[in-house]
Amino acid sequence: MVISFKKINESYYKSIGVDLTILWENLHRSPTERILHHQQMLTLVEEAKKAAKNKTRSHPQ
């Protein structure tokens, strides 16, 4: 019986609550695509931080 490396790791990581979906998706991308995707996500996070900061300034508790 042959068990693939991916299945062994997925089973282990799922058992400890880790979802490897994003990792597998990224491995299908080219390095350039990974960098572009990372930059898009970084921009999104920075915008969210900025919006949260502005919200706390306009609505102090």
N, C-alpha and C positions, 0 to 999 in steps of 0.2 A: 504494500500500500504506500503510495507516494502522497505526501501532504506538501503543498506548496509553501515556500517560505512566507509568502504574503498571508496565507490563511493562518499560519501559526502566529505570526505577529498580530494580525487583526484580532484573533481570538484573545490573545493575551491583553492587548491594549483595550479592547472592548470590556474585558472583565474588570479593568481598573478605571473604566469610565473615559477613555480617550478615543475620540473619533478621528480616524486617519483619513477621512474623505478629502480634506483640503490638501494633505500631503500628496495623496495619489493624484489629485487633479493637477497640482503644481508639477509633478514629475512628467506629466504629459505635455507641459508647455515648454517652449524653447527658453533658453536663458533670457533672451530679450523680452519675451512675453512675461516672464516672471518679474522682471524689473519693472516693466510698465504697470503690471497689476499691483505690485508693491507700492509704486508711486501713487497710483489711484487710491489705494486704501489709506496710505499715509495722509494724503490730502483730505480724505473724508474724515479721518480722526482729528486732524488739525482743525477742520471746520466745526466739528462737533464740540471740541474743547473751547473754541472761540465763542460759539453760540452759548454754551453753558456758562462761560465766564460773563458774557454780556447779560445773560438772564439773571445771574446772581447780583450783578451791579444794579440792574433796573428794578429788582424785587428783593431788597435786603430783608433779612429775617430778624 
